[in-house]
Amino acid sequence: MSLPYELFIGLRYTRASRRAGRRNGFISFISMLSIAGIALGVAALIIVLSVMNGFQKEVRDRMLSVLAHVEIFAAGAPMLDWRSVLEKAERNPRVVAGAPYVSGQAMLTHDDSVRGVLVRGIDPAIEPRVADFAKHMLQGNLDDLKPGSFGVAVGRELANQLLLEPGSKITLIAPQGTATPAGLVPRLRQLTVVAVFVSGHYEYDTSLLLMNLEDAAKLFRVQGVTGVRLKTTDMLEAPQIAAELAASLGPDVYVRDWSSENRNWFAAVQIEKRMMFIILTLIMAVAAFNLVSMLVMTVTDKQSDIAILRTLGATPRSIMRIFVVQGASVGLLGTLIGIVVGVVVALNIGGVVGFLENLFGFQVLPKGIYFIDHLPSDLRWHDVTTIGLTACVLAFASTLYPSWRASRVRPAEALRYE
């Protein structure tokens, strides 16, 4: 026998408990429950985290169809020499392209409705290099934002709320008033809706207005631009790229990346993921309690076997190893089954959800309520590794007390009534 006898006997006890004879049928049932519980917990955790990662990736990608990866601006003052700043930024090999912008807040009125909006002035010829607005136009296009026309592109949700369409007239109230003998008079400007876009992100679809860069500069009385928007080779490395640009451009400008602009949202998602991990780990903890029960009953049932092994020279440590092997094999089997099921479902979540929708006659994500009509999934292998290791550690920890109890069995007392 090439295997250590502790491993051989522990695996044999595991196989025997699964065959479930008359004496140990209930032990086999508890063992199956432990395997199923651990597998269910592992699979549920992999699927839930994959779906949460998918939603995070979906929202992030939709945000970045509106936001730039990195922004450079001069706080409290316009950026006059933005071309030289952009030229210096593009020397970084990880910066793909850049475009200037003018940004300001204003009040929009149409009929009896009033909305607070964020106005962004862009250059329609350059903007597609850093954002995907051109791909998200429902009506009209970016080229309709001609200088001097004071045309604007509005989000779909804002257009629906105010009943706007291309050709509609709206009035914008700029915060910078005009001083007159009668006092400070707000500046009004009539604009024409020339395009409607949909970014897929509710906040921007309800509050963002796009207009030509020159028109926005005139409206907000800006000499130059507010800043420069950059696109990088990898949006996930934007924080590191922003730090490099801040060091190279000097203290005269401020640099921020897309994650810092939405720090609260991403922090909330991370906290939610941690809480879901903790909550779903309790499923595996319950299965671990079943594993403890199964091992305790096995130790009680095998006391005569333990006594015989002790009389043949087995040490208490060897007895402990036998039952650790038995419990760990059950935990490992449940973990492997759970990983396989979880990975398969996470990779095919669309087909699984479609089957359940057809089977039960309901829709998980109605198109009229959500911006997406499918359940996204982003399987990350480091999550799978973490979940698998957590399940194995819980299973191993559950074997320690019953195995210690088995090592404390006294041969004389166990064989007294045999």
Secondary structure as UniProt FT lines:
FT   HELIX           5..19
FT   TURN            22..24
FT   HELIX           25..63
FT   TURN            64..66
FT   STRAND          70..73
FT   TURN            75..76
FT   HELIX           82..89
FT   TURN            90..91
FT   TURN            93..94
FT   STRAND          95..110
FT   TURN            111..112
FT   STRAND          113..122
FT   TURN            124..126
FT   HELIX           127..129
FT   HELIX           133..136
FT   STRAND          137..139
FT   HELIX           142..144
FT   TURN            147..148
FT   STRAND          151..155
FT   HELIX           156..162
FT   TURN            166..167
FT   STRAND          169..180
FT   TURN            181..182
FT   STRAND          183..197
FT   HELIX           202..207
FT   STRAND          208..212
FT   HELIX           213..219
FT   TURN            220..221
FT   STRAND          227..232
FT   HELIX           235..237
FT   HELIX           238..249
FT   TURN            251..252
FT   STRAND          254..257
FT   HELIX           258..261
FT   HELIX           263..301
FT   HELIX           303..311
FT   TURN            312..313
FT   HELIX           316..347
FT   HELIX           349..360
FT   TURN            367..369
FT   HELIX           381..407
FT   HELIX           411..414
FT   TURN            415..417
//
